[in-house]
Every structure is written in C-alpha cells, then in structure tokens.
Amino acid sequence: MDLYFSDVFHIDQETIEDYGAFNISLVNDLPLFVDPFLLFNSDKEAYQGLHSEIIRYLRFLKNISESGSINERGQVYVCHERGHHERGEWGPVYV
C-alpha cells in the first residue's frame, strides 16, 4: 500500500527534502490546517499574497479540468522549479 506522497508519485525522498517539501502521509489526517480566510484577512502582505496564489492555482486547476486535457494516466500539476509558480509555470507530472 502506498502510504506517502513519494510512494504514490514515485519521487525519491531525498528529492522531496532537497526541494524543501514534506513527504506527507496520504492515508492519515495531517495536524496542519491553514485557514485561507486567515491568510486573506491578515495584515501581512506576504500572507495575503499566499492567499492570492492559492486562488490562482485553484483557478488554473479548474481551467485544466474544464479543458479536458487530463489524460487517463492522470496528471498532477506542480512547479518544476522554485519561483515558477510566481509566473504561472505549472507543468504536468504523470502518475
């Protein structure tokens, strides 16, 4: 049974750590929740920016979904390099 992100998407644990991400369990609830409205209502511009990026990414996924361009193998859209999300450069990873 695939328990972790790295198991499902066949990504080496070291690659995930080098990227600065967590290898989350996909079968357990995480003790982490970020309320998007707290980001939206924050006085800190950086947090408001995070909210804007979340909304922009969700719109991107909605557009991809509506376009019908997701194939049967399945695709996960990620930023391949840091900073690419700032320019909207998400690309598919096939699973």
KEFI-369186 format. One line per 8 residues: number of its first residue (from 1); their letters; for each residue x, y, z of N, C-alpha, C, O, CB. Coordinates in steps of 0.001 Angstrom, whole numbers. Each point is the difference from the previous one (the first is absolute). Last residue first. Glycine has a CB too. Layout:
// residues N
NUM = A = X:Y:Z:X:Y:Z:X:Y:Z:X:Y:Z:X:Y:Z  ...
// end
This chain:
// residues 95
95 = VYVPGWEG = 1144:10370:-13405:-12:-1036:1038:-727:-1228:-487:-115:-981:735:190:2727:1034  2576:3162:-3602:-910:-1109:-268:130:-1058:1080:1105:-372:393:-960:819:-2854  455:5062:2195:779:-1176:361:-973:-1159:-152:-1089:28:572:2680:1226:1060  -1591:4162:-3671:-557:-1292:440:1085:-994:385:1083:-41:-584:-3036:435:-899  2244:5109:2088:71:-1017:-1034:-474:-1330:513:8:-245:1206:1868:1452:-2247  -1797:4626:1909:-231:-1326:542:56:-994:-1154:-414:313:-1116:-1010:604:3025  2342:4320:-1206:609:-1059:-803:-126:-1356:685:980:-567:484:617:2239:-1438  -2759:3191:2175:-1064:-865:-508:508:-1149:-831:-722:-502:-862:-744:2446:886
87 = REHHGREH = 3998:1417:2486:-245:357:-1395:-1092:-882:-612:-256:64:-1202:2642:697:1000  -988:-1397:4638:-192:1441:-36:-312:480:-1413:-629:1041:-187:2175:-811:2135  -364:-4732:-1028:-1397:276:315:-298:1482:-47:-1133:402:-268:1079:-2435:1677  4512:415:-1981:-820:-118:-1206:-1465:299:283:-703:516:-869:2303:-2208:-10  1953:1508:4230:-205:1277:-649:-894:-75:-1218:-539:1017:-437:2736:-368:1270  513:-4965:631:-460:1070:876:-110:1302:-772:841:315:-842:212:-1451:2810  -1725:-3347:-4648:1110:703:637:-572:1101:871:-1058:556:-295:2622:-1077:-1631  -4519:-2394:-185:1193:-828:-127:1225:642:626:940:-697:382:-1896:-237:-2455
79 = CVYVQGRE = -4444:1125:3220:1066:876:-477:1263:-836:-28:375:-599:1008:-1468:2717:-71  -3756:-4450:-1623:918:511:1002:939:1008:-649:116:68:-1224:-259:-2226:2534  -4499:-1306:-2104:688:1205:-451:804:602:1146:-531:323:1062:-1280:106:-2760  -32:-5512:98:65:889:1140:800:1201:-462:1083:-156:-563:-1240:-1738:2291  -2762:-2333:-4274:1050:997:38:-119:774:1300:-1098:251:496:1140:-79:-3020  -1849:-5025:-300:-82:951:1100:1186:944:-21:1104:-380:-390:-2362:-1294:1750  -260:-1926:-4456:1068:-337:948:-73:892:1221:477:-370:1073:975:-396:-2956  -4382:1423:-1869:-390:-1109:859:1064:-367:1027:-327:-522:1065:-1053:-308:-2931
71 = NISGSESI = 1348:5924:99:-161:-1297:-646:-324:-1097:1016:-103:263:1199:1693:473:-2991  -2479:4813:1237:567:-992:914:-261:-1376:-599:-1134:-340:-335:780:1837:2382  -1279:2678:-3927:1335:-406:-424:673:-993:944:1144:-390:-233:-953:2590:-848  -4619:433:939:-3:-1411:-360:1365:-524:-392:96:-1044:-646:-2414:1337:-78  559:4167:2379:511:-139:-1362:-6:-1450:-478:92:-262:-1199:1319:2271:1594  -2643:-661:4088:-1044:323:-973:463:-199:-1447:-811:-254:-890:-110:1887:2533  4042:-2241:1912:-1062:-990:104:-1074:230:-1055:-454:-948:-641:910:749:3087  2974:3362:-2020:536:-1248:-543:-1089:-1069:-14:-155:-728:-981:2464:1316:1820
63 = NKLFRLYR = -3386:3458:1218:112:171:-1450:529:-1262:-668:-482:-391:-1063:864:2837:1404  -540:-2365:4365:-1356:12:-544:49:111:-1520:-715:-725:-693:-155:1777:2813  4907:-622:199:-455:-1390:-10:-1414:-115:-570:-300:-946:-727:1760:477:2715  255:4814:-1425:783:-708:-1007:-472:-1452:-117:-218:-496:-1106:2194:2001:1573  -3749:1075:2978:-572:397:-1295:713:-708:-1148:-628:-433:-966:4:2671:1930  2374:-2856:3319:-1281:-687:-112:-703:356:-1307:-623:-861:-622:431:852:3121  4177:2275:-1485:274:-1397:-312:-1307:-787:-150:-119:-829:-902:2308:987:2145  -2475:4328:132:466:-59:-1383:257:-1453:-422:-339:-394:-1117:1364:2693:1366
55 = IIESHLGQ = -2170:-1453:4247:-1143:234:-879:415:-121:-1462:-722:-593:-801:-306:2097:2530  4429:-1746:1451:-876:-1170:144:-1176:129:-959:-337:-950:-707:1008:675:3133  2199:3932:-2109:620:-1101:-743:-841:-1267:78:-108:-741:-977:2355:1732:1433  -3576:2786:2082:-168:270:-1431:570:-1127:-855:-587:-367:-1018:688:2816:1501  606:-2622:4158:-1409:-229:-315:-251:203:-1490:-688:-800:-633:37:1534:2951  4878:358:-730:-190:-1451:2:-1440:-358:-348:-251:-932:-765:2067:700:2481  -777:4754:-1127:553:-509:-1249:-151:-1505:-111:-284:-524:-1077:1895:2409:1068  -2751:223:4010:-1012:316:-1008:447:-512:-1369:-813:-474:-793:101:2512:2111
47 = YAEKDSNF = 3790:-2372:2132:-1079:-966:195:-1125:236:-999:-580:-953:-521:1164:796:2952  3021:3194:-2408:494:-1314:-420:-1099:-1053:129:-127:-865:-867:2458:1510:1573  -3090:3782:880:-103:-118:-1454:453:-1370:-495:-559:-533:-959:929:2990:783  -2517:-1322:5047:1299:-216:-642:-186:-233:-1496:-745:-886:-418:1669:-78:2559  -4517:1439:1022:611:1313:-234:1327:-128:-740:524:986:-517:-1636:-125:2586  -3149:-4448:-2441:1212:360:726:458:1418:-342:-236:502:-1099:890:-2918:1132  -4420:-372:-1854:-272:1114:914:1222:478:765:-112:911:821:-2168:-1786:-613  2527:-2827:-3312:-661:1085:-719:-156:1236:886:220:1124:-451:-1434:-2818:-944
39 = LLFPDVFL = 2840:-2334:3302:992:580:-904:-581:1236:-683:659:1037:-79:380:-3313:-292  -3924:-160:2988:976:673:871:1106:628:-835:489:1084:319:-992:-2705:1540  -2666:-988:-4050:-564:1299:359:896:751:983:8:1231:21:-2295:-2161:-406  3301:-3536:-1051:271:993:-1037:-572:1376:322:508:1011:-485:-491:-2862:-1147  1775:-1999:4997:-1283:580:-390:257:1086:-1040:626:1011:315:-1647:-1519:1965  3878:-3926:-961:141:1441:-150:-1332:518:-525:-422:-343:-1105:2949:204:668  -447:-4447:3094:-1078:590:-773:235:1492:-36:218:634:1033:-1853:-2469:-397  3858:-3211:1233:273:1317:-559:-1208:454:-793:-509:-724:-856:2985:253:761
31 = PLDNVLSI = -1270:-3966:2109:-310:961:1063:275:1442:-451:416:843:796:131:-2607:918  -2176:-2587:-4797:1174:757:417:-384:976:1098:-1097:558:-28:2109:-788:-2264  -3089:-4777:723:-227:1431:106:1278:666:475:741:-544:818:-3194:190:-335  2827:-4202:-3241:-292:506:1336:-304:1496:-70:511:710:-866:977:-2479:1898  -133:-866:-4812:-1045:-818:592:-381:453:1410:-904:-572:608:1725:-1318:-1986  2729:3615:-1523:-1242:211:-725:-1157:-798:584:-1127:86:-489:2470:352:-1543  3535:1901:3850:-781:-1232:-55:-1323:319:-685:-659:989:324:1752:-1912:1795  3427:3850:-3113:-1171:-180:849:-621:-1375:-179:88:-615:-1063:-497:3060:948
23 = NFAGYDEI = 5080:209:-494:-517:-1234:-576:-1204:-424:841:123:-811:917:2186:105:-1801  -280:5827:110:-220:-1106:911:-532:-1195:-779:-799:151:-924:357:1445:2831  3834:2596:-3684:-1386:-408:221:-46:-1154:1001:1028:-567:369:-1656:1310:-2706  4466:1603:105:-493:690:1193:-1442:-340:327:-677:751:702:2251:1072:-1205  1704:-3462:-2941:-928:1036:-454:-529:816:1174:-499:1111:-178:-137:-2555:-1766  3383:-2302:2748:804:1036:-661:-866:1160:-468:441:1149:-3:1186:-2901:-717  -3774:-2058:2525:693:765:1037:835:1126:-596:29:1106:540:24:-3152:885  -2170:-924:-4399:-1010:767:728:660:875:1052:-338:1176:130:-1352:-2989:-526
15 = TEQDIHFV = 4412:-1175:-1889:-445:1056:-912:-1014:900:691:52:1224:-128:353:-2728:-1843  1029:-2372:4210:1044:1033:2:-380:1179:-904:289:1153:323:1434:-2932:126  -4488:-2106:-348:-108:775:1236:1003:1150:29:-328:1101:441:-463:-3158:742  -995:92:-5874:970:-341:1023:-138:942:1200:-158:1209:-168:1724:-2094:-1604  -5597:-495:-1519:992:1059:140:919:-383:1153:-465:-383:1073:-1129:2165:-1981  -2781:-3712:-1111:1315:-561:-344:1091:1082:-33:740:152:-972:-1903:-1943:-358  -3688:1987:2623:498:723:-1167:1418:-405:-404:599:610:-885:-2054:1271:1560  -853:-3939:3059:-1028:114:-1037:578:599:-1277:-309:-456:-1100:-1443:711:2875
7 = DSFYLDM = 4523:-557:2097:-387:-1333:-468:-942:85:-1200:189:-692:-1001:86:-183:3335  1053:4831:-48:1101:-543:-804:-329:-1383:-554:445:-351:-1093:1160:1664:2482  -4649:752:1610:31:716:-1275:1060:-591:-917:-247:-213:-1187:-546:2300:2330  -869:-5445:2576:544:1355:-44:-40:575:-1410:-89:-733:-985:1557:168:2919  -3062:-3909:-782:-382:813:1152:388:1469:-142:-679:879:530:918:-2910:855  -1402:-2746:-4368:747:1255:-56:-491:926:1104:-1158:416:13:1501:-664:-2508  -323:-5287:2322:-847:1178:0:893:1242:0:951:99:776:-2808:-1343:451
// end
